[in-house]
């Protein structure tokens, strides 16, 4: 695939996004930027959130995940946990936020606990989303660097700046009002890309002559879904399932980015329909991505064995499997174009809303933008939008030179550290009427994270233990259930240091009754 063709695809794609931004941001104000004027059609929000939920990490990392014999289709265990988590978000958290009529979901913590709890929740979101978005964009920047900018002699840092600048251009005015529409278009491109790639790769493997795609994938060495045998393994079903459930509660239900779209719906009923319909579709879409991964490995084994060997020898990350095959001359330019469109759509449908949510949270939660005059609100929001763009650039560059793990694994590990306290705080506030000194809450959250990091670092397979040697818990290896451990540490800490409330009319009761 030539550089000219790649650039043409990129220019046409982003021209389309800018055009959509131009039409959707007319008469836009801060209410449009933050909450879409509460007029977003639920079906558009739902469809667009599919792309935002998947991101470039799913597009690249999930197919590469399949080749690991200890994982294969095991990611579906996590996805089934996601499904349950979406129901909890829809019928526990969404009603709470709609009753509270919040712009930032962390405003609930201020009314339930106080100022410092509110700031702590907002801070953890900012850290979580900055790191998560940086990991997603790092993966895409690596691919763009490999397929285009290295040949032009453009440094990686410039590639990152260009990537963020493009997002800033089409989100700077309309915010969430624009993103509801751009995410919908980008989800169309992403799903069309992966489905057509599955078709063309299966055709190259002559699967229509050998039993078809479904039977070939299910009979392959990559298709094992359930891992019940070893509870000590990080990929055990129960650890993956419940970890996935908590990941959804944290990364969707308690994430300003994801909930900002839901809160732009007309009412709670539409928001719940959006959440459940999206959850069901995501199960199918993730299964298709895993099927694509098995097909890519089968294609590589038959036609590019050196790629499979490079992944096995750790000379190339499994995240690069899809791009290596798609951009090779052997498969032709069509798959390369589909790959490029799908990758950009997946990456930017997640990153654009993240930038908007970061701007919203910092403006509302830390700068009290709603208390400023209209003209000052507009100026403040624009400055924050630029500032958050710069922060993302710096964090992506930092991660480039300090990490070498699979993006999906890195993302889920960081989520366990940063979203755990949010889950513990919110659900303690929802379940119990107990009261706690507001100033203690940040300390409990920090201690919770430190304990979680300690147990992970010195567990079997952790960074602090020599490979193959037992850790602090013997041969127990942590998977994504880290987020459960972290949530429980926070929850238990809040309970132990709280006391029974004797006043009947506390703010918590006001919220649950309203």
C-alpha positions as a Python dict, from the first residue, in 0.01 Angstrom:
ca = {
    (1, 'X'): (0, 0, 0),
    (2, 'X'): (161, 325, -116),
    (3, 'X'): (214, 633, 95),
    (4, 'X'): (1, 835, -147),
    (5, 'X'): (-295, 602, -98),
    (6, 'X'): (-257, 611, 282),
    (7, 'X'): (-248, 991, 287),
    (8, 'X'): (-548, 1012, 53),
    (9, 'X'): (-753, 789, 284),
    (10, 'X'): (-654, 994, 589),
    (11, 'X'): (-730, 1330, 427),
    (12, 'X'): (-1072, 1220, 298),
    (13, 'X'): (-1163, 1063, 631),
    (14, 'X'): (-1079, 1363, 846),
    (15, 'X'): (-1235, 1603, 596),
    (16, 'X'): (-1559, 1415, 650),
    (17, 'X'): (-1532, 1449, 1029),
    (18, 'X'): (-1460, 1822, 1006),
    (19, 'X'): (-1761, 1865, 776),
    (20, 'X'): (-1985, 1684, 1027),
    (21, 'X'): (-1845, 1906, 1302),
    (22, 'X'): (-1925, 2218, 1100),
    (23, 'X'): (-2293, 2130, 1065),
    (24, 'X'): (-2350, 1990, 1415),
    (25, 'X'): (-2175, 2271, 1604),
    (26, 'X'): (-2386, 2555, 1469),
    (27, 'X'): (-2524, 2761, 1758),
    (28, 'X'): (-2331, 2537, 1999),
    (29, 'X'): (-2267, 2660, 2353),
    (30, 'X'): (-2137, 2508, 2673),
    (31, 'X'): (-2460, 2315, 2728),
    (32, 'X'): (-2418, 2167, 2379),
    (33, 'X'): (-2053, 2085, 2446),
    (34, 'X'): (-2113, 1921, 2785),
    (35, 'X'): (-2459, 1759, 2751),
    (36, 'X'): (-2562, 1787, 2386),
    (37, 'X'): (-2859, 2004, 2492),
    (38, 'X'): (-3013, 1679, 2624),
    (39, 'X'): (-3151, 1608, 2276),
    (40, 'X'): (-2937, 1320, 2151),
    (41, 'X'): (-3139, 1031, 1995),
    (42, 'X'): (-3076, 720, 2205),
    (43, 'X'): (-3019, 493, 1903),
    (44, 'X'): (-2741, 720, 1773),
    (45, 'X'): (-2581, 734, 2116),
    (46, 'X'): (-2604, 355, 2147),
    (47, 'X'): (-2455, 283, 1807),
    (48, 'X'): (-2180, 543, 1848),
    (49, 'X'): (-2087, 406, 2190),
    (50, 'X'): (-2003, 71, 2031),
    (51, 'X'): (-1710, 234, 1856),
    (52, 'X'): (-1613, 433, 2165),
    (53, 'X'): (-1623, 118, 2381),
    (54, 'X'): (-1407, -85, 2145),
    (55, 'X'): (-1135, 163, 2040),
    (56, 'X'): (-813, 91, 1854),
    (57, 'X'): (-706, -140, 2137),
    (58, 'X'): (-984, -382, 2048),
    (59, 'X'): (-913, -345, 1678),
    (60, 'X'): (-546, -441, 1714),
    (61, 'X'): (-498, -612, 2050),
    (62, 'X'): (-792, -855, 2057),
    (63, 'X'): (-701, -1031, 1727),
    (64, 'X'): (-341, -1058, 1848),
    (65, 'X'): (-457, -1195, 2186),
    (66, 'X'): (-591, -1510, 2016),
    (67, 'X'): (-245, -1650, 1937),
    (68, 'X'): (-154, -1698, 2304),
    (69, 'X'): (-239, -2061, 2389),
    (70, 'X'): (-331, -1960, 2745),
    (71, 'X'): (-583, -1702, 2619),
    (72, 'X'): (-728, -1790, 2275),
    (73, 'X'): (-1099, -1690, 2282),
    (74, 'X'): (-1079, -1651, 2661),
    (75, 'X'): (-1146, -1280, 2626),
    (76, 'X'): (-1513, -1375, 2578),
    (77, 'X'): (-1518, -1466, 2948),
    (78, 'X'): (-1446, -1100, 3018),
    (79, 'X'): (-1707, -990, 2761),
    (80, 'X'): (-1979, -1197, 2934),
    (81, 'X'): (-1887, -1012, 3253),
    (82, 'X'): (-1917, -685, 3064),
    (83, 'X'): (-2273, -779, 2969),
    (84, 'X'): (-2383, -820, 3333),
    (85, 'X'): (-2200, -500, 3423),
    (86, 'X'): (-2397, -303, 3163),
    (87, 'X'): (-2726, -411, 3323),
    (88, 'X'): (-2600, -288, 3662),
    (89, 'X'): (-2499, 44, 3507),
    (90, 'X'): (-2837, 79, 3332),
    (91, 'X'): (-3057, 4, 3632),
    (92, 'X'): (-2848, 121, 3929),
    (93, 'X'): (-2622, 408, 3820),
    (94, 'X'): (-2815, 572, 3537),
    (95, 'X'): (-3126, 637, 3753),
    (96, 'X'): (-2903, 788, 4021),
    (97, 'X'): (-2737, 1031, 3779),
    (98, 'X'): (-3062, 1134, 3611),
    (99, 'X'): (-3226, 1204, 3949),
    (100, 'X'): (-2923, 1406, 4051),
    (101, 'X'): (-2937, 1609, 3725),
    (102, 'X'): (-2557, 1631, 3718),
    (103, 'X'): (-2326, 1754, 3443),
    (104, 'X'): (-2031, 1567, 3593),
    (105, 'X'): (-2125, 1236, 3754),
    (106, 'X'): (-1875, 1302, 4036),
    (107, 'X'): (-2098, 1579, 4168),
    (108, 'X'): (-2291, 1296, 4337),
    (109, 'X'): (-1992, 1235, 4564),
    (110, 'X'): (-1998, 1598, 4683),
    (111, 'X'): (-2359, 1568, 4795),
    (112, 'X'): (-2312, 1223, 4948),
    (113, 'X'): (-1977, 1269, 5125),
    (114, 'X'): (-1837, 1617, 5073),
    (115, 'X'): (-1583, 1834, 4893),
    (116, 'X'): (-1274, 1613, 4922),
    (117, 'X'): (-1457, 1296, 4816),
    (118, 'X'): (-1591, 1481, 4513),
    (119, 'X'): (-1246, 1603, 4412),
    (120, 'X'): (-1097, 1258, 4473),
    (121, 'X'): (-1351, 1091, 4243),
    (122, 'X'): (-1297, 1350, 3969),
    (123, 'X'): (-918, 1320, 4005),
    (124, 'X'): (-925, 942, 3967),
    (125, 'X'): (-1137, 977, 3654),
    (126, 'X'): (-892, 1226, 3504),
    (127, 'X'): (-596, 998, 3574),
    (128, 'X'): (-783, 689, 3452),
    (129, 'X'): (-906, 844, 3130),
    (130, 'X'): (-579, 1019, 3047),
    (131, 'X'): (-384, 694, 3084),
    (132, 'X'): (-650, 486, 2908),
    (133, 'X'): (-679, 727, 2615),
    (134, 'X'): (-301, 755, 2590),
    (135, 'X'): (-264, 376, 2569),
    (136, 'X'): (-527, 359, 2295),
    (137, 'X'): (-373, 642, 2094),
    (138, 'X'): (-20, 511, 2148),
    (139, 'X'): (-118, 191, 1971),
    (140, 'X'): (-256, 381, 1673),
    (141, 'X'): (39, 619, 1660),
    (142, 'X'): (274, 318, 1653),
    (143, 'X'): (91, 177, 1352),
    (144, 'X'): (82, 511, 1164),
    (145, 'X'): (451, 554, 1240),
    (146, 'X'): (533, 208, 1103),
    (147, 'X'): (324, 227, 785),
    (148, 'X'): (379, 592, 689),
    (149, 'X'): (575, 840, 898),
    (150, 'X'): (895, 635, 941),
    (151, 'X'): (937, 633, 563),
    (152, 'X'): (899, 1011, 561),
    (153, 'X'): (1147, 1061, 842),
    (154, 'X'): (880, 1214, 1069),
    (155, 'X'): (963, 1161, 1440),
    (156, 'X'): (717, 975, 1661),
    (157, 'X'): (651, 1286, 1871),
    (158, 'X'): (527, 1472, 1563),
    (159, 'X'): (298, 1181, 1475),
    (160, 'X'): (138, 1206, 1820),
    (161, 'X'): (92, 1583, 1791),
    (162, 'X'): (-76, 1542, 1451),
    (163, 'X'): (-307, 1271, 1588),
    (164, 'X'): (-426, 1486, 1880),
    (165, 'X'): (-451, 1801, 1669),
    (166, 'X'): (-692, 1629, 1431),
    (167, 'X'): (-919, 1536, 1723),
    (168, 'X'): (-905, 1887, 1865),
    (169, 'X'): (-1008, 2041, 1533),
    (170, 'X'): (-1341, 1862, 1504),
    (171, 'X'): (-1435, 1853, 1875),
    (172, 'X'): (-1332, 2201, 1989),
    (173, 'X'): (-1666, 2371, 1926),
    (174, 'X'): (-1953, 2119, 1935),
    (175, 'X'): (-1816, 1875, 2196),
    (176, 'X'): (-2056, 1594, 2281),
    (177, 'X'): (-2318, 1729, 2039),
    (178, 'X'): (-2075, 1668, 1752),
    (179, 'X'): (-1933, 1345, 1890),
    (180, 'X'): (-2271, 1168, 1901),
    (181, 'X'): (-2275, 1200, 1521),
    (182, 'X'): (-1906, 1146, 1442),
    (183, 'X'): (-1897, 837, 1663),
    (184, 'X'): (-2195, 694, 1476),
    (185, 'X'): (-2020, 738, 1140),
    (186, 'X'): (-1694, 600, 1278),
    (187, 'X'): (-1868, 294, 1421),
    (188, 'X'): (-2013, 224, 1074),
    (189, 'X'): (-1663, 237, 924),
    (190, 'X'): (-1515, 19, 1196),
    (191, 'X'): (-1777, -257, 1177),
    (192, 'X'): (-1780, -255, 797),
    (193, 'X'): (-1401, -277, 800),
    (194, 'X'): (-1379, -579, 1029),
    (195, 'X'): (-1664, -767, 859),
    (196, 'X'): (-1522, -714, 511),
    (197, 'X'): (-1173, -808, 630),
    (198, 'X'): (-1310, -1133, 774),
    (199, 'X'): (-1473, -1203, 438),
    (200, 'X'): (-1161, -1133, 228),
    (201, 'X'): (-921, -1320, 458),
    (202, 'X'): (-1153, -1623, 466),
    (203, 'X'): (-1174, -1605, 87),
    (204, 'X'): (-793, -1602, 66),
    (205, 'X'): (-793, -1914, 285),
    (206, 'X'): (-1058, -2076, 57),
    (207, 'X'): (-1282, -2139, 354),
    (208, 'X'): (-1592, -2159, 136),
    (209, 'X'): (-1443, -2482, 6),
    (210, 'X'): (-1342, -2616, 347),
    (211, 'X'): (-1650, -2607, 567),
    (212, 'X'): (-1696, -2231, 600),
    (213, 'X'): (-1574, -1966, 843),
    (214, 'X'): (-1763, -2075, 1156),
    (215, 'X'): (-1664, -2442, 1144),
    (216, 'X'): (-1302, -2361, 1053),
    (217, 'X'): (-1263, -2113, 1339),
    (218, 'X'): (-1440, -2334, 1595),
    (219, 'X'): (-1224, -2635, 1500),
    (220, 'X'): (-900, -2438, 1510),
    (221, 'X'): (-639, -2443, 1786),
    (222, 'X'): (-735, -2086, 1879),
    (223, 'X'): (-1103, -2122, 1970),
    (224, 'X'): (-1111, -2225, 2337),
    (225, 'X'): (-1340, -1988, 2528),
    (226, 'X'): (-1378, -2116, 2883),
    (227, 'X'): (-1090, -2176, 3126),
    (228, 'X'): (-1221, -2334, 3447),
    (229, 'X'): (-936, -2570, 3527),
    (230, 'X'): (-687, -2353, 3718),
    (231, 'X'): (-816, -2097, 3970),
    (232, 'X'): (-458, -1978, 4016),
    (233, 'X'): (-436, -1871, 3650),
    (234, 'X'): (-498, -1509, 3556),
    (235, 'X'): (-730, -1631, 3276),
    (236, 'X'): (-962, -1839, 3498),
    (237, 'X'): (-1331, -1799, 3405),
    (238, 'X'): (-1457, -1666, 3738),
    (239, 'X'): (-1175, -1415, 3772),
    (240, 'X'): (-1229, -1298, 3413),
    (241, 'X'): (-1610, -1287, 3440),
    (242, 'X'): (-1633, -1090, 3764),
    (243, 'X'): (-1334, -878, 3666),
    (244, 'X'): (-1512, -790, 3340),
    (245, 'X'): (-1827, -700, 3531),
    (246, 'X'): (-1635, -461, 3758),
    (247, 'X'): (-1441, -319, 3461),
    (248, 'X'): (-1770, -222, 3298),
    (249, 'X'): (-1905, -64, 3617),
    (250, 'X'): (-1585, 138, 3650),
    (251, 'X'): (-1489, 215, 3291),
    (252, 'X'): (-1846, 280, 3172),
    (253, 'X'): (-2078, 345, 3466),
    (254, 'X'): (-1835, 561, 3665),
    (255, 'X'): (-1655, 714, 3370),
    (256, 'X'): (-1752, 1068, 3271),
    (257, 'X'): (-1658, 995, 2911),
    (258, 'X'): (-1907, 710, 2864),
    (259, 'X'): (-2181, 849, 3088),
    (260, 'X'): (-2167, 1193, 2928),
    (261, 'X'): (-2316, 1040, 2613),
    (262, 'X'): (-2591, 867, 2811),
    (263, 'X'): (-2673, 1186, 2998),
    (264, 'X'): (-2722, 1363, 2663),
    (265, 'X'): (-3028, 1142, 2595),
    (266, 'X'): (-3375, 1292, 2639),
    (267, 'X'): (-3470, 1082, 2943),
    (268, 'X'): (-3371, 785, 3159),
    (269, 'X'): (-3574, 538, 2952),
    (270, 'X'): (-3388, 627, 2634),
    (271, 'X'): (-3054, 610, 2816),
    (272, 'X'): (-3133, 259, 2945),
    (273, 'X'): (-3241, 139, 2600),
    (274, 'X'): (-2914, 276, 2468),
    (275, 'X'): (-2708, 93, 2730),
    (276, 'X'): (-2872, -250, 2697),
    (277, 'X'): (-2885, -253, 2316),
    (278, 'X'): (-2519, -154, 2301),
    (279, 'X'): (-2425, -428, 2550),
    (280, 'X'): (-2587, -702, 2343),
    (281, 'X'): (-2427, -584, 2019),
    (282, 'X'): (-2085, -564, 2187),
    (283, 'X'): (-2094, -936, 2271),
    (284, 'X'): (-2136, -1020, 1903),
    (285, 'X'): (-1880, -765, 1786),
    (286, 'X'): (-1610, -890, 2025),
    (287, 'X'): (-1672, -1246, 1907),
    (288, 'X'): (-1619, -1129, 1547),
    (289, 'X'): (-1289, -962, 1643),
    (290, 'X'): (-1168, -1286, 1803),
    (291, 'X'): (-1273, -1482, 1494),
    (292, 'X'): (-1076, -1234, 1284),
    (293, 'X'): (-774, -1300, 1504),
    (294, 'X'): (-788, -1674, 1445),
    (295, 'X'): (-823, -1618, 1069),
    (296, 'X'): (-524, -1381, 1070),
    (297, 'X'): (-309, -1637, 1251),
    (298, 'X'): (-417, -1911, 1009),
    (299, 'X'): (-337, -1685, 714),
    (300, 'X'): (3, -1594, 861),
    (301, 'X'): (88, -1960, 925),
    (302, 'X'): (11, -2046, 564),
    (303, 'X'): (161, -1742, 391),
    (304, 'X'): (379, -1543, 635),
    (305, 'X'): (526, -1789, 889),
    (306, 'X'): (803, -1546, 977),
    (307, 'X'): (540, -1316, 1132),
    (308, 'X'): (406, -1591, 1360),
    (309, 'X'): (762, -1680, 1458),
    (310, 'X'): (849, -1318, 1534),
    (311, 'X'): (548, -1293, 1767),
    (312, 'X'): (640, -1623, 1936),
    (313, 'X'): (999, -1503, 1985),
    (314, 'X'): (876, -1169, 2129),
    (315, 'X'): (1052, -985, 1848),
    (316, 'X'): (721, -835, 1743),
    (317, 'X'): (419, -754, 1957),
    (318, 'X'): (100, -946, 1885),
    (319, 'X'): (-73, -606, 1853),
    (320, 'X'): (107, -565, 1519),
    (321, 'X'): (-28, -887, 1361),
    (322, 'X'): (-331, -728, 1194),
    (323, 'X'): (-141, -428, 1058),
    (324, 'X'): (152, -639, 932),
    (325, 'X'): (-79, -862, 726),
    (326, 'X'): (-317, -587, 614),
    (327, 'X'): (-44, -354, 490),
    (328, 'X'): (156, -625, 310),
    (329, 'X'): (155, -644, -70),
    (330, 'X'): (43, -1008, -52),
    (331, 'X'): (-317, -927, 43),
    (332, 'X'): (-360, -631, -192),
    (333, 'X'): (-456, -267, -130),
    (334, 'X'): (-826, -327, -53),
    (335, 'X'): (-764, -498, 282),
    (336, 'X'): (-507, -230, 359),
    (337, 'X'): (-764, 45, 301),
    (338, 'X'): (-1024, -139, 510),
    (339, 'X'): (-772, -186, 790),
    (340, 'X'): (-670, 179, 787),
    (341, 'X'): (-1031, 303, 790),
    (342, 'X'): (-1130, 62, 1067),
    (343, 'X'): (-827, 146, 1281),
    (344, 'X'): (-874, 521, 1256),
    (345, 'X'): (-1248, 491, 1318),
    (346, 'X'): (-1198, 269, 1623),
    (347, 'X'): (-923, 486, 1767),
    (348, 'X'): (-1078, 826, 1713),
    (349, 'X'): (-1432, 732, 1815),
    (350, 'X'): (-1285, 658, 2159),
    (351, 'X'): (-1028, 937, 2176),
    (352, 'X'): (-1251, 1226, 2067),
    (353, 'X'): (-1511, 1159, 2335),
    (354, 'X'): (-1235, 1109, 2592),
    (355, 'X'): (-1090, 1452, 2517),
    (356, 'X'): (-1436, 1606, 2550),
    (357, 'X'): (-1502, 1425, 2879),
    (358, 'X'): (-1166, 1530, 3021),
    (359, 'X'): (-1247, 1890, 2930),
    (360, 'X'): (-1590, 1859, 3090),
    (361, 'X'): (-1467, 1701, 3413),
    (362, 'X'): (-1181, 1944, 3468),
    (363, 'X'): (-1399, 2246, 3383),
    (364, 'X'): (-1691, 2142, 3604),
    (365, 'X'): (-1517, 1954, 3886),
    (366, 'X'): (-1207, 2165, 3937),
    (367, 'X'): (-1273, 2507, 3784),
    (368, 'X'): (-1641, 2539, 3886),
    (369, 'X'): (-1725, 2658, 3537),
    (370, 'X'): (-2100, 2661, 3601),
    (371, 'X'): (-2054, 2947, 3847),
    (372, 'X'): (-1883, 3172, 3590),
    (373, 'X'): (-2042, 3416, 3347),
    (374, 'X'): (-2133, 3284, 3001),
    (375, 'X'): (-1845, 3452, 2816),
    (376, 'X'): (-1595, 3338, 3079),
    (377, 'X'): (-1732, 2983, 3066),
    (378, 'X'): (-1669, 2969, 2692),
    (379, 'X'): (-1313, 3099, 2727),
    (380, 'X'): (-1234, 2863, 3016),
    (381, 'X'): (-1366, 2559, 2832),
    (382, 'X'): (-1157, 2636, 2522),
    (383, 'X'): (-839, 2680, 2727),
    (384, 'X'): (-901, 2351, 2912),
    (385, 'X'): (-967, 2173, 2581),
    (386, 'X'): (-625, 2282, 2453),
    (387, 'X'): (-460, 2198, 2785),
    (388, 'X'): (-601, 1844, 2792),
    (389, 'X'): (-481, 1792, 2435),
    (390, 'X'): (-127, 1884, 2541),
    (391, 'X'): (-147, 1651, 2844),
    (392, 'X'): (-250, 1360, 2622),
    (393, 'X'): (43, 1424, 2388),
    (394, 'X'): (292, 1421, 2677),
    (395, 'X'): (150, 1103, 2837),
    (396, 'X'): (149, 914, 2504),
    (397, 'X'): (515, 999, 2449),
    (398, 'X'): (599, 895, 2806),
    (399, 'X'): (424, 558, 2763),
    (400, 'X'): (604, 501, 2434),
    (401, 'X'): (939, 489, 2608),
    (402, 'X'): (837, 320, 2935),
    (403, 'X'): (606, 28, 2838),
    (404, 'X'): (624, -270, 2607),
    (405, 'X'): (318, -476, 2708),
    (406, 'X'): (16, -570, 2499),
    (407, 'X'): (-216, -270, 2492),
    (408, 'X'): (-524, -460, 2611),
    (409, 'X'): (-336, -609, 2906),
    (410, 'X'): (-183, -275, 2997),
    (411, 'X'): (-520, -101, 2975),
    (412, 'X'): (-699, -354, 3198),
    (413, 'X'): (-417, -346, 3455),
    (414, 'X'): (-424, 34, 3484),
    (415, 'X'): (-805, 22, 3505),
    (416, 'X'): (-775, -206, 3807),
    (417, 'X'): (-560, 49, 3986),
    (418, 'X'): (-749, 368, 3904),
    (419, 'X'): (-1118, 273, 3872),
    (420, 'X'): (-1127, 50, 4183),
    (421, 'X'): (-1156, 339, 4434),
    (422, 'X'): (-1436, 495, 4226),
    (423, 'X'): (-1640, 175, 4244),
    (424, 'X'): (-1578, 143, 4618),
    (425, 'X'): (-1679, 505, 4686),
    (426, 'X'): (-1995, 509, 4476),
    (427, 'X'): (-2133, 176, 4591),
    (428, 'X'): (-2058, 244, 4957),
    (429, 'X'): (-2255, 567, 4917),
    (430, 'X'): (-2542, 391, 4739),
    (431, 'X'): (-2571, 85, 4965),
    (432, 'X'): (-2511, 236, 5309),
    (433, 'X'): (-2645, 540, 5491),
    (434, 'X'): (-2339, 546, 5715),
    (435, 'X'): (-2145, 871, 5748),
    (436, 'X'): (-1771, 924, 5726),
    (437, 'X'): (-1543, 1224, 5765),
    (438, 'X'): (-1494, 1365, 5419),
    (439, 'X'): (-1120, 1427, 5464),
    (440, 'X'): (-1052, 1058, 5532),
    (441, 'X'): (-1189, 938, 5199),
    (442, 'X'): (-887, 1039, 4980),
    (443, 'X'): (-651, 868, 5226),
    (444, 'X'): (-852, 544, 5214),
    (445, 'X'): (-846, 549, 4832),
    (446, 'X'): (-470, 603, 4817),
    (447, 'X'): (-405, 323, 5069),
    (448, 'X'): (-634, 95, 4866),
    (449, 'X'): (-432, 156, 4550),
    (450, 'X'): (-99, 104, 4728),
    (451, 'X'): (-219, -228, 4874),
    (452, 'X'): (-344, -343, 4533),
    (453, 'X'): (-17, -249, 4364),
    (454, 'X'): (179, -430, 4636),
    (455, 'X'): (-11, -759, 4598),
    (456, 'X'): (1, -739, 4215),
    (457, 'X'): (371, -649, 4203),
    (458, 'X'): (475, -937, 4429),
    (459, 'X'): (231, -1197, 4298),
    (460, 'X'): (319, -1493, 4076),
    (461, 'X'): (414, -1354, 3734),
    (462, 'X'): (426, -998, 3872),
    (463, 'X'): (710, -754, 3797),
    (464, 'X'): (862, -797, 4144),
    (465, 'X'): (895, -1177, 4125),
    (466, 'X'): (1146, -1374, 3919),
    (467, 'X'): (979, -1562, 3636),
    (468, 'X'): (851, -1903, 3745),
    (469, 'X'): (899, -1834, 4116),
    (470, 'X'): (605, -1827, 4364),
    (471, 'X'): (483, -1488, 4474),
    (472, 'X'): (346, -1352, 4801),
    (473, 'X'): (30, -1560, 4744),
    (474, 'X'): (210, -1868, 4613),
    (475, 'X'): (128, -1952, 4253),
    (476, 'X'): (-178, -1727, 4242),
    (477, 'X'): (-155, -1497, 3939),
    (478, 'X'): (-367, -1184, 3926),
    (479, 'X'): (-576, -1116, 3616),
    (480, 'X'): (-828, -840, 3568),
    (481, 'X'): (-985, -919, 3905),
    (482, 'X'): (-738, -661, 4037),
    (483, 'X'): (-1018, -408, 4004),
    (484, 'X'): (-1236, -619, 4239),
    (485, 'X'): (-957, -634, 4498),
    (486, 'X'): (-904, -259, 4477),
    (487, 'X'): (-1278, -185, 4500),
    (488, 'X'): (-1312, -408, 4806),
    (489, 'X'): (-1015, -247, 4981),
    (490, 'X'): (-1179, 94, 4934),
    (491, 'X'): (-1527, -29, 5027),
    (492, 'X'): (-1409, -205, 5345),
    (493, 'X'): (-1192, 90, 5444),
    (494, 'X'): (-1487, 328, 5414),
    (495, 'X'): (-1708, 94, 5617),
    (496, 'X'): (-1452, 45, 5895),
    (497, 'X'): (-1391, 418, 5938),
    (498, 'X'): (-1754, 525, 5908),
    (499, 'X'): (-2024, 526, 6171),
    (500, 'X'): (-2395, 462, 6178),
    (501, 'X'): (-2601, 765, 6092),
    (502, 'X'): (-2864, 869, 6342),
    (503, 'X'): (-3011, 1158, 6145),
    (504, 'X'): (-3298, 1058, 5922),
    (505, 'X'): (-3273, 1338, 5669),
    (506, 'X'): (-2918, 1306, 5542),
    (507, 'X'): (-2838, 1399, 5186),
    (508, 'X'): (-2809, 1034, 5085),
    (509, 'X'): (-3174, 975, 5169),
    (510, 'X'): (-3263, 1290, 4980),
    (511, 'X'): (-3092, 1150, 4670),
    (512, 'X'): (-3246, 803, 4689),
    (513, 'X'): (-3593, 943, 4741),
    (514, 'X'): (-3578, 1212, 4477),
}
